[in-house]
Amino acid sequence: MHFKIRSTGRHLWTWVLLDATQMTVLESDRTFPSETQASAAALAFAKLVTRAGRSLTAGPSNALL
């Protein structure tokens, strides 16, 4: 999977997550005033998903509740 930054045609930008066949898996629900801001938002989303995945697969913690 990979991100692609797309113009909305109204001087705004959005990001989409594409699979290996170029099908859209997920699209941003926000638009951004620049391509750079859309790229930063896609990167931030990817980092959150990575962190959540690590958290879910880390196993139980030894900390007391």
All heavy atoms as TSV, in Angstrom:
chain	resi	resn	atom	element	x	y	z
A	1	MET	N	N	0.837	-1.175	0.000
A	1	MET	CA	C	0.000	0.000	0.000
A	1	MET	C	C	0.882	1.238	0.000
A	1	MET	O	O	1.985	1.218	0.518
A	1	MET	CB	C	-0.900	-0.006	1.219
A	1	MET	CG	C	-1.980	-1.028	1.119
A	1	MET	SD	S	-3.251	-0.683	2.315
A	1	MET	CE	C	-3.746	-2.344	2.662
A	2	HIS	N	N	0.331	2.299	-0.566
A	2	HIS	CA	C	1.061	3.555	-0.594
A	2	HIS	C	C	0.080	4.730	-0.667
A	2	HIS	O	O	-1.082	4.563	-1.039
A	2	HIS	CB	C	2.038	3.598	-1.766
A	2	HIS	CG	C	1.382	3.568	-3.102
A	2	HIS	ND1	N	0.917	2.413	-3.687
A	2	HIS	CD2	C	1.085	4.560	-3.969
A	2	HIS	CE1	C	0.373	2.699	-4.855
A	2	HIS	NE2	N	0.457	3.987	-5.055
A	3	PHE	N	N	0.569	5.893	-0.268
A	3	PHE	CA	C	-0.236	7.103	-0.311
A	3	PHE	C	C	0.001	7.846	-1.616
A	3	PHE	O	O	1.089	7.805	-2.170
A	3	PHE	CB	C	0.133	8.038	0.849
A	3	PHE	CG	C	-0.354	7.558	2.174
A	3	PHE	CD1	C	0.483	6.860	3.013
A	3	PHE	CD2	C	-1.652	7.817	2.583
A	3	PHE	CE1	C	0.041	6.417	4.241
A	3	PHE	CE2	C	-2.111	7.379	3.810
A	3	PHE	CZ	C	-1.255	6.683	4.635
A	4	LYS	N	N	-1.022	8.525	-2.055
A	4	LYS	CA	C	-0.898	9.408	-3.207
A	4	LYS	C	C	-1.597	10.717	-2.830
A	4	LYS	O	O	-2.672	10.703	-2.233
A	4	LYS	CB	C	-1.560	8.780	-4.428
A	4	LYS	CG	C	-1.365	9.585	-5.686
A	4	LYS	CD	C	-1.838	8.814	-6.882
A	4	LYS	CE	C	-0.577	8.407	-7.619
A	4	LYS	NZ	N	-0.827	7.655	-8.809
A	5	ILE	N	N	-0.979	11.822	-3.171
A	5	ILE	CA	C	-1.560	13.132	-2.920
A	5	ILE	C	C	-2.259	13.562	-4.204
A	5	ILE	O	O	-1.687	13.482	-5.285
A	5	ILE	CB	C	-0.468	14.158	-2.523
A	5	ILE	CG1	C	0.372	13.622	-1.357
A	5	ILE	CG2	C	-1.097	15.500	-2.203
A	5	ILE	CD1	C	-0.406	13.235	-0.119
A	6	ARG	N	N	-3.508	14.008	-4.056
A	6	ARG	CA	C	-4.305	14.376	-5.231
A	6	ARG	C	C	-4.881	15.774	-5.071
A	6	ARG	O	O	-5.271	16.169	-3.980
A	6	ARG	CB	C	-5.462	13.401	-5.420
A	6	ARG	CG	C	-5.026	12.018	-5.785
A	6	ARG	CD	C	-6.217	11.155	-6.078
A	6	ARG	NE	N	-5.796	9.828	-6.502
A	6	ARG	CZ	C	-6.575	8.778	-6.516
A	6	ARG	NH1	N	-7.828	8.880	-6.131
A	6	ARG	NH2	N	-6.119	7.607	-6.924
A	7	SER	N	N	-4.974	16.458	-6.191
A	7	SER	CA	C	-5.626	17.759	-6.221
A	7	SER	C	C	-7.129	17.531	-6.326
A	7	SER	O	O	-7.586	16.654	-7.058
A	7	SER	CB	C	-5.137	18.553	-7.425
A	7	SER	OG	O	-5.906	19.727	-7.573
A	8	THR	N	N	-7.892	18.340	-5.601
A	8	THR	CA	C	-9.348	18.229	-5.691
A	8	THR	C	C	-9.894	19.059	-6.830
A	8	THR	O	O	-11.086	19.025	-7.101
A	8	THR	CB	C	-10.026	18.679	-4.381
A	8	THR	OG1	O	-9.774	20.077	-4.200
A	8	THR	CG2	C	-9.533	17.884	-3.193
A	9	GLY	N	N	-9.022	19.832	-7.478
A	9	GLY	CA	C	-9.451	20.670	-8.577
A	9	GLY	C	C	-9.932	22.038	-8.137
A	9	GLY	O	O	-10.304	22.865	-8.939
A	10	ARG	N	N	-9.955	22.280	-6.838
A	10	ARG	CA	C	-10.399	23.580	-6.317
A	10	ARG	C	C	-9.276	24.234	-5.518
A	10	ARG	O	O	-9.507	24.881	-4.516
A	10	ARG	CB	C	-11.619	23.391	-5.418
A	10	ARG	CG	C	-12.825	22.854	-6.167
A	10	ARG	CD	C	-13.915	22.533	-5.204
A	10	ARG	NE	N	-13.428	21.432	-4.345
A	10	ARG	CZ	C	-14.135	20.833	-3.434
A	10	ARG	NH1	N	-15.358	21.219	-3.195
A	10	ARG	NH2	N	-13.641	19.857	-2.723
A	11	HIS	N	N	-8.049	24.010	-5.958
A	11	HIS	CA	C	-6.864	24.534	-5.276
A	11	HIS	C	C	-6.721	23.954	-3.869
A	11	HIS	O	O	-6.180	24.587	-2.975
A	11	HIS	CB	C	-6.857	26.063	-5.222
A	11	HIS	CG	C	-6.964	26.686	-6.570
A	11	HIS	ND1	N	-5.952	26.605	-7.497
A	11	HIS	CD2	C	-7.956	27.382	-7.159
A	11	HIS	CE1	C	-6.319	27.234	-8.592
A	11	HIS	NE2	N	-7.532	27.699	-8.423
A	12	LEU	N	N	-7.268	22.771	-3.679
A	12	LEU	CA	C	-7.133	22.049	-2.421
A	12	LEU	C	C	-6.562	20.675	-2.714
A	12	LEU	O	O	-6.636	20.175	-3.838
A	12	LEU	CB	C	-8.482	21.917	-1.715
A	12	LEU	CG	C	-9.109	23.230	-1.245
A	12	LEU	CD1	C	-10.522	22.977	-0.740
A	12	LEU	CD2	C	-8.274	23.895	-0.173
A	13	TRP	N	N	-6.013	20.061	-1.679
A	13	TRP	CA	C	-5.355	18.765	-1.828
A	13	TRP	C	C	-5.897	17.775	-0.814
A	13	TRP	O	O	-6.372	18.155	0.250
A	13	TRP	CB	C	-3.848	18.937	-1.618
A	13	TRP	CG	C	-3.237	19.858	-2.602
A	13	TRP	CD1	C	-3.176	21.218	-2.514
A	13	TRP	CD2	C	-2.644	19.506	-3.848
A	13	TRP	NE1	N	-2.578	21.735	-3.636
A	13	TRP	CE2	C	-2.236	20.706	-4.459
A	13	TRP	CE3	C	-2.411	18.301	-4.492
A	13	TRP	CZ2	C	-1.591	20.728	-5.688
A	13	TRP	CZ3	C	-1.772	18.329	-5.709
A	13	TRP	CH2	C	-1.366	19.518	-6.299
A	14	THR	N	N	-5.814	16.502	-1.148
A	14	THR	CA	C	-6.222	15.425	-0.254
A	14	THR	C	C	-5.267	14.258	-0.446
A	14	THR	O	O	-4.500	14.214	-1.401
A	14	THR	CB	C	-7.683	15.004	-0.527
A	14	THR	OG1	O	-8.119	14.111	0.488
A	14	THR	CG2	C	-7.839	14.366	-1.879
A	15	TRP	N	N	-5.284	13.302	0.486
A	15	TRP	CA	C	-4.466	12.102	0.319
A	15	TRP	C	C	-5.377	10.895	0.214
A	15	TRP	O	O	-6.497	10.894	0.717
A	15	TRP	CB	C	-3.447	11.913	1.445
A	15	TRP	CG	C	-4.016	11.830	2.834
A	15	TRP	CD1	C	-4.065	12.839	3.758
A	15	TRP	CD2	C	-4.612	10.687	3.480
A	15	TRP	NE1	N	-4.656	12.399	4.918
A	15	TRP	CE2	C	-4.991	11.078	4.782
A	15	TRP	CE3	C	-4.860	9.383	3.087
A	15	TRP	CZ2	C	-5.601	10.205	5.676
A	15	TRP	CZ3	C	-5.477	8.517	3.980
A	15	TRP	CH2	C	-5.829	8.934	5.260
A	16	VAL	N	N	-4.897	9.887	-0.492
A	16	VAL	CA	C	-5.602	8.607	-0.591
A	16	VAL	C	C	-4.593	7.489	-0.345
A	16	VAL	O	O	-3.411	7.628	-0.657
A	16	VAL	CB	C	-6.288	8.406	-1.962
A	16	VAL	CG1	C	-7.432	9.363	-2.138
A	16	VAL	CG2	C	-5.315	8.524	-3.094
A	17	LEU	N	N	-5.058	6.425	0.244
A	17	LEU	CA	C	-4.254	5.223	0.454
A	17	LEU	C	C	-4.671	4.220	-0.602
A	17	LEU	O	O	-5.850	3.884	-0.718
A	17	LEU	CB	C	-4.485	4.669	1.857
A	17	LEU	CG	C	-3.736	3.401	2.232
A	17	LEU	CD1	C	-2.227	3.628	2.183
A	17	LEU	CD2	C	-4.160	2.929	3.612
A	18	LEU	N	N	-3.712	3.776	-1.409
A	18	LEU	CA	C	-3.992	2.842	-2.508
A	18	LEU	C	C	-3.370	1.486	-2.224
A	18	LEU	O	O	-2.297	1.397	-1.619
A	18	LEU	CB	C	-3.415	3.398	-3.811
A	18	LEU	CG	C	-3.901	4.780	-4.229
A	18	LEU	CD1	C	-3.097	5.281	-5.417
A	18	LEU	CD2	C	-5.371	4.768	-4.543
A	19	ASP	N	N	-4.033	0.427	-2.701
A	19	ASP	CA	C	-3.462	-0.909	-2.565
A	19	ASP	C	C	-2.584	-1.214	-3.787
A	19	ASP	O	O	-2.355	-0.339	-4.631
A	19	ASP	CB	C	-4.549	-1.967	-2.359
A	19	ASP	CG	C	-5.472	-2.151	-3.549
A	19	ASP	OD1	O	-5.175	-1.625	-4.642
A	19	ASP	OD2	O	-6.484	-2.846	-3.390
A	20	ALA	N	N	-2.103	-2.422	-3.890
A	20	ALA	CA	C	-1.181	-2.809	-4.961
A	20	ALA	C	C	-1.820	-2.720	-6.355
A	20	ALA	O	O	-1.119	-2.574	-7.347
A	20	ALA	CB	C	-0.658	-4.222	-4.719
A	21	THR	N	N	-3.153	-2.777	-6.426
A	21	THR	CA	C	-3.839	-2.688	-7.715
A	21	THR	C	C	-4.328	-1.268	-8.014
A	21	THR	O	O	-5.131	-1.083	-8.920
A	21	THR	CB	C	-5.036	-3.663	-7.758
A	21	THR	OG1	O	-5.994	-3.251	-6.776
A	21	THR	CG2	C	-4.602	-5.095	-7.520
A	22	GLN	N	N	-3.862	-0.305	-7.237
A	22	GLN	CA	C	-4.227	1.116	-7.379
A	22	GLN	C	C	-5.674	1.412	-6.997
A	22	GLN	O	O	-6.216	2.455	-7.362
A	22	GLN	CB	C	-3.939	1.620	-8.802
A	22	GLN	CG	C	-2.507	1.477	-9.241
A	22	GLN	CD	C	-1.554	2.257	-8.335
A	22	GLN	OE1	O	-1.790	3.395	-7.997
A	22	GLN	NE2	N	-0.474	1.611	-7.922
A	23	MET	N	N	-6.309	0.505	-6.267
A	23	MET	CA	C	-7.665	0.738	-5.774
A	23	MET	C	C	-7.578	1.546	-4.483
A	23	MET	O	O	-6.703	1.308	-3.653
A	23	MET	CB	C	-8.375	-0.595	-5.503
A	23	MET	CG	C	-8.614	-1.424	-6.739
A	23	MET	SD	S	-9.853	-0.745	-7.827
A	23	MET	CE	C	-11.290	-0.883	-6.824
A	24	THR	N	N	-8.498	2.478	-4.302
A	24	THR	CA	C	-8.520	3.298	-3.102
A	24	THR	C	C	-8.973	2.461	-1.912
A	24	THR	O	O	-10.021	1.834	-1.939
A	24	THR	CB	C	-9.469	4.498	-3.285
A	24	THR	OG1	O	-8.993	5.288	-4.376
A	24	THR	CG2	C	-9.531	5.346	-2.039
A	25	VAL	N	N	-8.151	2.456	-0.858
A	25	VAL	CA	C	-8.477	1.763	0.378
A	25	VAL	C	C	-9.094	2.747	1.372
A	25	VAL	O	O	-10.065	2.434	2.050
A	25	VAL	CB	C	-7.207	1.124	0.992
A	25	VAL	CG1	C	-7.488	0.501	2.337
A	25	VAL	CG2	C	-6.614	0.110	0.035
A	26	LEU	N	N	-8.522	3.941	1.417
A	26	LEU	CA	C	-8.979	4.967	2.354
A	26	LEU	C	C	-8.665	6.330	1.763
A	26	LEU	O	O	-7.656	6.488	1.072
A	26	LEU	CB	C	-8.256	4.790	3.690
A	26	LEU	CG	C	-8.664	5.675	4.845
A	26	LEU	CD1	C	-10.088	5.349	5.297
A	26	LEU	CD2	C	-7.717	5.473	6.009
A	27	GLU	N	N	-9.527	7.291	2.028
A	27	GLU	CA	C	-9.298	8.652	1.558
A	27	GLU	C	C	-9.497	9.619	2.714
A	27	GLU	O	O	-10.373	9.422	3.557
A	27	GLU	CB	C	-10.270	8.987	0.434
A	27	GLU	CG	C	-10.011	10.333	-0.200
A	27	GLU	CD	C	-10.810	10.561	-1.459
A	27	GLU	OE1	O	-11.440	9.622	-1.965
A	27	GLU	OE2	O	-10.800	11.697	-1.939
A	28	SER	N	N	-8.678	10.633	2.753
A	28	SER	CA	C	-8.793	11.650	3.782
A	28	SER	C	C	-10.175	12.280	3.745
A	28	SER	O	O	-10.729	12.529	2.668
A	28	SER	CB	C	-7.726	12.726	3.559
A	28	SER	OG	O	-7.951	13.818	4.423
A	29	ASP	N	N	-10.723	12.558	4.918
A	29	ASP	CA	C	-12.019	13.230	4.962
A	29	ASP	C	C	-11.855	14.746	5.032
A	29	ASP	O	O	-12.817	15.472	5.154
A	29	ASP	CB	C	-12.856	12.723	6.132
A	29	ASP	CG	C	-12.199	12.951	7.479
A	29	ASP	OD1	O	-11.018	13.330	7.518
A	29	ASP	OD2	O	-12.863	12.730	8.505
A	30	ARG	N	N	-10.596	15.198	4.945
A	30	ARG	CA	C	-10.285	16.628	4.964
A	30	ARG	C	C	-9.543	17.017	3.693
A	30	ARG	O	O	-8.913	16.188	3.062
A	30	ARG	CB	C	-9.373	16.953	6.154
A	30	ARG	CG	C	-10.024	16.734	7.489
A	30	ARG	CD	C	-9.124	17.168	8.599
A	30	ARG	NE	N	-8.734	18.572	8.416
A	30	ARG	CZ	C	-7.775	19.150	9.091
A	30	ARG	NH1	N	-7.079	18.472	9.974
A	30	ARG	NH2	N	-7.483	20.417	8.885
A	31	THR	N	N	-9.626	18.283	3.372
A	31	THR	CA	C	-8.808	18.817	2.288
A	31	THR	C	C	-7.785	19.769	2.911
A	31	THR	O	O	-7.978	20.272	4.026
A	31	THR	CB	C	-9.664	19.572	1.255
A	31	THR	OG1	O	-10.418	20.584	1.915
A	31	THR	CG2	C	-10.572	18.622	0.506
A	32	PHE	N	N	-6.710	19.999	2.190
A	32	PHE	CA	C	-5.606	20.799	2.696
A	32	PHE	C	C	-5.257	21.874	1.678
A	32	PHE	O	O	-5.363	21.651	0.470
A	32	PHE	CB	C	-4.400	19.890	2.975
A	32	PHE	CG	C	-4.718	18.804	3.955
A	32	PHE	CD1	C	-5.187	17.580	3.512
A	32	PHE	CD2	C	-4.598	19.019	5.312
A	32	PHE	CE1	C	-5.514	16.577	4.416
A	32	PHE	CE2	C	-4.931	18.033	6.229
A	32	PHE	CZ	C	-5.385	16.804	5.781
A	33	PRO	N	N	-4.809	23.039	2.161
A	33	PRO	CA	C	-4.521	24.143	1.247
A	33	PRO	C	C	-3.250	23.978	0.419
A	33	PRO	O	O	-3.039	24.720	-0.520
A	33	PRO	CB	C	-4.416	25.361	2.168
A	33	PRO	CG	C	-4.130	24.811	3.513
A	33	PRO	CD	C	-4.714	23.435	3.550
A	34	SER	N	N	-2.429	22.991	0.753
A	34	SER	CA	C	-1.216	22.776	-0.042
A	34	SER	C	C	-0.912	21.290	-0.137
A	34	SER	O	O	-1.334	20.491	0.701
A	34	SER	CB	C	-0.014	23.513	0.567
A	34	SER	OG	O	0.427	22.864	1.739
A	35	GLU	N	N	-0.155	20.950	-1.161
A	35	GLU	CA	C	0.275	19.569	-1.350
A	35	GLU	C	C	1.166	19.120	-0.197
A	35	GLU	O	O	1.078	17.984	0.267
A	35	GLU	CB	C	1.020	19.460	-2.681
A	35	GLU	CG	C	1.381	18.056	-3.081
A	35	GLU	CD	C	2.007	17.987	-4.458
A	35	GLU	OE1	O	2.251	19.031	-5.091
A	35	GLU	OE2	O	2.246	16.861	-4.906
A	36	THR	N	N	1.987	20.031	0.305
A	36	THR	CA	C	2.880	19.721	1.425
A	36	THR	C	C	2.085	19.380	2.680
A	36	THR	O	O	2.419	18.430	3.392
A	36	THR	CB	C	3.818	20.913	1.703
A	36	THR	OG1	O	4.555	21.187	0.517
A	36	THR	CG2	C	4.763	20.614	2.840
A	37	GLN	N	N	1.031	20.128	2.963
A	37	GLN	CA	C	0.210	19.838	4.141
A	37	GLN	C	C	-0.531	18.512	4.001
A	37	GLN	O	O	-0.666	17.768	4.971
A	37	GLN	CB	C	-0.768	20.978	4.396
A	37	GLN	CG	C	-0.076	22.214	4.916
A	37	GLN	CD	C	-1.022	23.381	5.071
A	37	GLN	OE1	O	-1.954	23.551	4.269
A	37	GLN	NE2	N	-0.795	24.187	6.083
A	38	ALA	N	N	-0.975	18.193	2.807
A	38	ALA	CA	C	-1.630	16.902	2.583
A	38	ALA	C	C	-0.633	15.764	2.788
A	38	ALA	O	O	-0.965	14.734	3.381
A	38	ALA	CB	C	-2.234	16.844	1.184
A	39	SER	N	N	0.600	15.949	2.327
A	39	SER	CA	C	1.647	14.935	2.524
A	39	SER	C	C	1.949	14.748	3.997
A	39	SER	O	O	2.105	13.615	4.474
A	39	SER	CB	C	2.932	15.341	1.795
A	39	SER	OG	O	2.735	15.360	0.415
A	40	ALA	N	N	2.040	15.854	4.742
A	40	ALA	CA	C	2.309	15.770	6.181
A	40	ALA	C	C	1.175	15.049	6.904
A	40	ALA	O	O	1.417	14.247	7.817
A	40	ALA	CB	C	2.510	17.164	6.754
A	41	ALA	N	N	-0.057	15.311	6.501
A	41	ALA	CA	C	-1.203	14.641	7.116
A	41	ALA	C	C	-1.183	13.145	6.825
A	41	ALA	O	O	-1.480	12.323	7.704
A	41	ALA	CB	C	-2.505	15.262	6.622
A	42	ALA	N	N	-0.821	12.762	5.611
A	42	ALA	CA	C	-0.729	11.343	5.263
A	42	ALA	C	C	0.356	10.662	6.080
A	42	ALA	O	O	0.168	9.550	6.583
A	42	ALA	CB	C	-0.443	11.181	3.771
A	43	LEU	N	N	1.486	11.328	6.259
A	43	LEU	CA	C	2.578	10.777	7.060
A	43	LEU	C	C	2.155	10.625	8.518
A	43	LEU	O	O	2.419	9.599	9.150
A	43	LEU	CB	C	3.815	11.665	6.951
A	43	LEU	CG	C	5.025	11.218	7.754
A	43	LEU	CD1	C	5.498	9.842	7.314
A	43	LEU	CD2	C	6.149	12.236	7.609
A	44	ALA	N	N	1.477	11.628	9.057
A	44	ALA	CA	C	1.000	11.550	10.442
A	44	ALA	C	C	0.013	10.401	10.611
A	44	ALA	O	O	0.062	9.665	11.603
A	44	ALA	CB	C	0.351	12.873	10.841
A	45	PHE	N	N	-0.890	10.217	9.648
A	45	PHE	CA	C	-1.849	9.111	9.702
A	45	PHE	C	C	-1.115	7.774	9.680
A	45	PHE	O	O	-1.428	6.872	10.462
A	45	PHE	CB	C	-2.832	9.203	8.536
A	45	PHE	CG	C	-3.802	8.069	8.490
A	45	PHE	CD1	C	-4.896	8.043	9.331
A	45	PHE	CD2	C	-3.609	7.003	7.623
A	45	PHE	CE1	C	-5.787	6.979	9.297
A	45	PHE	CE2	C	-4.489	5.939	7.583
A	45	PHE	CZ	C	-5.583	5.932	8.419
A	46	ALA	N	N	-0.123	7.647	8.809
A	46	ALA	CA	C	0.640	6.401	8.720
A	46	ALA	C	C	1.345	6.095	10.034
A	46	ALA	O	O	1.385	4.944	10.480
A	46	ALA	CB	C	1.652	6.483	7.585
A	47	LYS	N	N	1.900	7.113	10.674
A	47	LYS	CA	C	2.576	6.909	11.962
A	47	LYS	C	C	1.598	6.473	13.042
A	47	LYS	O	O	1.906	5.606	13.848
A	47	LYS	CB	C	3.310	8.174	12.380
A	47	LYS	CG	C	4.561	8.414	11.575
A	47	LYS	CD	C	5.308	9.632	12.064
A	47	LYS	CE	C	6.583	9.824	11.266
A	47	LYS	NZ	N	7.367	10.948	11.784
A	48	LEU	N	N	0.401	7.065	13.059
A	48	LEU	CA	C	-0.608	6.659	14.040
A	48	LEU	C	C	-1.025	5.209	13.840
A	48	LEU	O	O	-1.175	4.457	14.803
A	48	LEU	CB	C	-1.838	7.565	13.940
A	48	LEU	CG	C	-1.703	8.951	14.528
A	48	LEU	CD1	C	-2.937	9.784	14.200
A	48	LEU	CD2	C	-1.508	8.878	16.032
A	49	VAL	N	N	-1.218	4.809	12.597
A	49	VAL	CA	C	-1.613	3.431	12.306
A	49	VAL	C	C	-0.498	2.471	12.702
A	49	VAL	O	O	-0.759	1.419	13.299
A	49	VAL	CB	C	-1.979	3.271	10.811
A	49	VAL	CG1	C	-2.144	1.815	10.432
A	49	VAL	CG2	C	-3.240	4.054	10.506
A	50	THR	N	N	0.743	2.830	12.425
A	50	THR	CA	C	1.885	1.985	12.804
A	50	THR	C	C	1.957	1.839	14.317
A	50	THR	O	O	2.143	0.741	14.840
A	50	THR	CB	C	3.195	2.579	12.258
A	50	THR	OG1	O	3.098	2.638	10.835
A	50	THR	CG2	C	4.392	1.740	12.655
A	51	ARG	N	N	1.813	2.947	15.032
A	51	ARG	CA	C	1.861	2.914	16.495
A	51	ARG	C	C	0.724	2.070	17.058
A	51	ARG	O	O	0.921	1.270	17.977
A	51	ARG	CB	C	1.788	4.326	17.055
A	51	ARG	CG	C	2.015	4.364	18.556
A	51	ARG	CD	C	1.924	5.759	19.127
A	51	ARG	NE	N	2.763	6.687	18.383
A	51	ARG	CZ	C	2.522	7.987	18.301
A	51	ARG	NH1	N	1.479	8.523	18.906
A	51	ARG	NH2	N	3.327	8.768	17.620
A	52	ALA	N	N	-0.471	2.215	16.503
A	52	ALA	CA	C	-1.613	1.424	16.966
A	52	ALA	C	C	-1.381	-0.061	16.702
A	52	ALA	O	O	-1.693	-0.906	17.539
A	52	ALA	CB	C	-2.887	1.888	16.280
A	53	GLY	N	N	-0.818	-0.388	15.554
A	53	GLY	CA	C	-0.525	-1.787	15.237
A	53	GLY	C	C	0.475	-2.392	16.202
A	53	GLY	O	O	0.307	-3.523	16.652
A	54	ARG	N	N	1.514	-1.632	16.543
A	54	ARG	CA	C	2.499	-2.126	17.507
A	54	ARG	C	C	1.868	-2.310	18.876
A	54	ARG	O	O	2.150	-3.270	19.572
A	54	ARG	CB	C	3.677	-1.157	17.612
A	54	ARG	CG	C	4.728	-1.437	16.579
A	54	ARG	CD	C	5.972	-0.629	16.861
A	54	ARG	NE	N	6.050	0.353	15.788
A	54	ARG	CZ	C	6.350	1.612	15.913
A	54	ARG	NH1	N	6.642	2.117	17.075
A	54	ARG	NH2	N	6.376	2.405	14.878
A	55	SER	N	N	1.010	-1.398	19.247
A	55	SER	CA	C	0.346	-1.462	20.539
A	55	SER	C	C	-0.558	-2.696	20.624
A	55	SER	O	O	-0.624	-3.353	21.662
A	55	SER	CB	C	-0.464	-0.194	20.747
A	55	SER	OG	O	-1.453	-0.353	21.696
A	56	LEU	N	N	-1.233	-3.018	19.541
A	56	LEU	CA	C	-2.145	-4.168	19.544
A	56	LEU	C	C	-1.401	-5.500	19.527
A	56	LEU	O	O	-1.919	-6.496	20.023
A	56	LEU	CB	C	-3.076	-4.099	18.336
A	56	LEU	CG	C	-4.110	-2.985	18.378
A	56	LEU	CD1	C	-4.838	-2.889	17.049
A	56	LEU	CD2	C	-5.101	-3.223	19.510
A	57	THR	N	N	-0.210	-5.532	18.967
A	57	THR	CA	C	0.535	-6.788	18.874
A	57	THR	C	C	1.603	-6.935	19.942
A	57	THR	O	O	2.303	-7.938	19.975
A	57	THR	CB	C	1.200	-6.917	17.486
A	57	THR	OG1	O	2.089	-5.819	17.303
A	57	THR	CG2	C	0.166	-6.951	16.381
A	58	ALA	N	N	1.718	-5.966	20.836
A	58	ALA	CA	C	2.778	-5.980	21.850
A	58	ALA	C	C	2.537	-7.010	22.943
A	58	ALA	O	O	3.465	-7.394	23.635
A	58	ALA	CB	C	2.934	-4.591	22.470
A	59	GLY	N	N	1.337	-7.437	23.147
A	59	GLY	CA	C	1.055	-8.392	24.209
A	59	GLY	C	C	0.766	-7.673	25.509
A	59	GLY	O	O	0.867	-6.452	25.599
A	60	PRO	N	N	0.448	-8.424	26.543
A	60	PRO	CA	C	0.073	-7.806	27.825
A	60	PRO	C	C	1.266	-7.119	28.475
A	60	PRO	O	O	2.414	-7.559	28.384
A	60	PRO	CB	C	-0.421	-8.974	28.666
A	60	PRO	CG	C	0.124	-10.202	28.010
A	60	PRO	CD	C	0.347	-9.861	26.575
A	61	SER	N	N	0.944	-6.067	29.161
A	61	SER	CA	C	1.958	-5.303	29.887
A	61	SER	C	C	2.067	-5.859	31.311
A	61	SER	O	O	1.148	-6.412	31.862
A	61	SER	CB	C	1.519	-3.835	29.947
A	61	SER	OG	O	2.268	-3.138	30.887
A	62	ASN	N	N	3.240	-5.680	31.898
A	62	ASN	CA	C	3.446	-6.132	33.284
A	62	ASN	C	C	3.003	-5.092	34.303
A	62	ASN	O	O	3.082	-5.309	35.493
A	62	ASN	CB	C	4.919	-6.460	33.514
A	62	ASN	CG	C	5.318	-7.724	32.783
A	62	ASN	OD1	O	4.473	-8.568	32.503
A	62	ASN	ND2	N	6.595	-7.857	32.472
A	63	ALA	N	N	2.560	-3.942	33.832
A	63	ALA	CA	C	2.137	-2.873	34.735
A	63	ALA	C	C	0.821	-3.247	35.412
A	63	ALA	O	O	-0.020	-3.912	34.839
A	63	ALA	CB	C	1.968	-1.584	33.955
A	64	LEU	N	N	0.689	-2.780	36.656
A	64	LEU	CA	C	-0.556	-2.995	37.389
A	64	LEU	C	C	-1.571	-1.943	36.988
A	64	LEU	O	O	-1.234	-0.806	36.733
A	64	LEU	CB	C	-0.305	-2.918	38.897
A	64	LEU	CG	C	0.629	-3.985	39.467
A	64	LEU	CD1	C	0.884	-3.708	40.933
A	64	LEU	CD2	C	-0.008	-5.360	39.300
A	65	LEU	N	N	-2.839	-2.332	36.984
A	65	LEU	CA	C	-3.883	-1.379	36.644
A	65	LEU	C	C	-4.298	-0.587	37.834
A	65	LEU	O	O	-4.353	-0.888	38.901
A	65	LEU	CB	C	-5.104	-2.091	36.057
A	65	LEU	CG	C	-4.846	-2.788	34.729
A	65	LEU	CD1	C	-6.105	-3.502	34.277
A	65	LEU	CD2	C	-4.427	-1.791	33.670
